[in-house]
Amino acid sequence: MNTLDEQLAHRLHDIVDTEPDSVPPVADLLDRGRRARRRRTAALVGTTCAVLALGAATATAVVALPGPTGRPAVTARGAAPTSAAPPAMELVAAATASENISYRMRLTTAGPDGLTYEGAFDPRTATGYVRVPQDDVVMTQLLIDGTLYEGGERPQGPKPADKGPGETYGRYGQYPGRHDRLTLHADGNDVLGAAASDPAALFAALKRVDATVTENPDGTLRFEYTTVDGPGTVTTRGDVALDGDGRIAKVALAGTWRTTAKGRLDTGTFASTLELFDYGLPVRVERPTDVVVLDR
C-alpha cells in the first residue's frame, strides 16, 4: 500500500467488516472530517458570543449511541451535519495521516514519581532517540538504522547523597538484531506505549482492547475501554487532539484501577499525557563511542 487512500481504505474495512468490499470514498471522508471540525469550531465560537451577549446559558445535548455489534459507538448531535465523519473513522484517518513520517514526542506520567520522556523518531530509517531524566542518571536509548543502544548520561542536577557510584556514564549496551522502534518509554500501558512508539499504531491498539470511540463537545476524540486481569480491573479513558494537518497531536490519558489480589480491595488512579509534534523533521543520531555489545 503506497498511498494514504489505499491505507485508509484497508483500515476502514477492518472497522466495517460487514460492509461490501469496495473502496470507501477516502478523499471525501478526510475532507468531511476537516470541514466538520471547522464547522464545530465556528459553531462553538458563535455560541459563546451569543451567550455572552444575551447573558443566558445554552447547552447542546450529546447522546452516545451504541454502534452495531463489533463496531465502536459514535456520538450523535441534534444539529450535526449529515456529512460529518463518524469519530472512529476520524481517528483512523488521523492515525493514517501520522504514519511513515518522523516526529518528536514528549510523554509525561503523573504522580509524585512521574517521569518525562522526550525524543524523536523516524520510522522510515528506524532512527531516533528517547531520554528520561532521573535523580542520578538520564536514561537514554538510541536507535540508528535499526541498531538499538541503551545507556545512561550524567544527571541534570547534583546526584543525591544517598546514591552510590552507579553505572558508567556515557557507556551504552548494543542490543543484537534489528529493531524498528524505541522502547524505553514503554510503561506497561499498551495503548499509550503503542502511540509513543508509532502514532499510527494508536487505532490498532484501541481496537485490540475493544475501545469505544466518541467525540467530545469541543471536537476532540475520546476513547474508553476496560481491561480485566484476574482479580484486577482497569478502566481507561483518553482524549485525542489533532493538529492542523489532521495528525495526532496529543493523547491525554487517565483512568482508575482496582484489585483484590492481596485479599483486600485496593484502588488507585493514573494519568499520562503524550504530545506529538514537529512532524517531518530530520532525525539524526550519533553512534556512542563507548559501546558494549550484548548477546541478548
Secondary structure, DSSP 8 states (H G I E B T S, - for coil): --SHHHHHHHHHHHH-TTS-S----HHHHHHHHHHHHHHHHHHHHHHHHHHHHHT------EEEE--STTS--EEEETT--TT---HHHHHHHHHHHTSS--EEEEEEE-STT--EEEEEEETTTTEEEEEEE-SS-EEEEEEETTEEEEEEE--SS---TT--S-S-TTEEEE-SS--SS--TT--S-HHHHHHHH-GGGHHHHHHHTT-EEEE-TTS-EEEEEEEEETTEEEEEEEEEEE-TTS-EEEEEEEEEEEE-TTSS-EEEEEEEEEEEE-TT--------SEEEE---
